[in-house]
Amino acid sequence: MSGASNKITDDELNALILRLGTLLPQLNHGRHGRASSSTTKILKETCSYVRRLQKEVDDLSERLSQCLDSMDISSSDAEFLTNLLQQ
């Protein structure tokens, strides 16, 4: 991207979308994979993947909360752990 402008070229956008596609496990065909996924598919899969990751974070947070509730620790230790994990 150009430093003087916030505008992105079509080529830069396409390169970013292709790079994004390589980060998605369901689209990542490895180093020698095809770049055949459409922009629409990559963006839809990215949104879906981010939603799944957020649900996983929420589920793990709930499990951690339940574990902390069942442990015999002081409230200051629980607060410390909570703050540490939120970083």
N, C-alpha and C positions, 0 to 999 in steps of 0.2 A: 504494500500500500504506500502511496505517496505521502510524504510527511507534510506537504503543504496543503493537502486536500483530504477531506474525510470521505470523498467519493471512492468507491471501489469499482474496478473494471470488471467486465463480464468474465474475463480470463481469471482474475483473482478470485472472484466468487466461485467459479467452477472448480478451481484448485482447492479452495477451502471446503467445498462440499465433498469433493472426492476424498480429501484428507479426513473429513468427518466420517465418511463411510468406512474408512479403514479402522476406525475406533469401535465400530459396532460389531460385536461378536457374531451376530447372525448374518452380517454382510462381509465380514473379513475373510477373504479367501486365501490369506497368506500373502507372501511376498510376490508370488507369480500369479495372483488371482486376476480375474478379468475386471475391468472397470465398466461393467455392463449395467450396473444399477443406475436407474434414472434419478435425477435430482429429487423428484417427488417421492420416490421410494426411500431414498436416503433420509430425507427430512421427516417423513412419516415414521420410519424406523427409529430415528433419533428421538423423536417425541415419545414414542412408545417405550423405548429403552430408559429414558430419563424418568418416566412415570413409574416403571418397574423398580428402578433404583430408589426412587423416593419412597415407594411402598416398603421396600426392603429396609431402608433406614428407619422408617416409622415402626415397623415390626421389631427390629432390633432394639430400638429405643424403648419400646414397651416391655420387651423381655428384660432389658437391663433394669428398667424401673421396678419390675416385679422382683428381680434378684436383689436389688438394693433394699427393697421393702422387707424382704425375708431375712436379710442379714442383720446381725447384731452390731451395728456401727453407730457412732455418734452422728448427730445431725450435721456437725461441722465437717466430719469426714465425708458424709454423703454429699454435702454441698460442694466440697472440694472435688470429689469424683465427677459430679455432674458438670461443674465448670470446666474441668479438664477435658471431658469428653465432648463438650460443645465447641472446643477450639478447632 
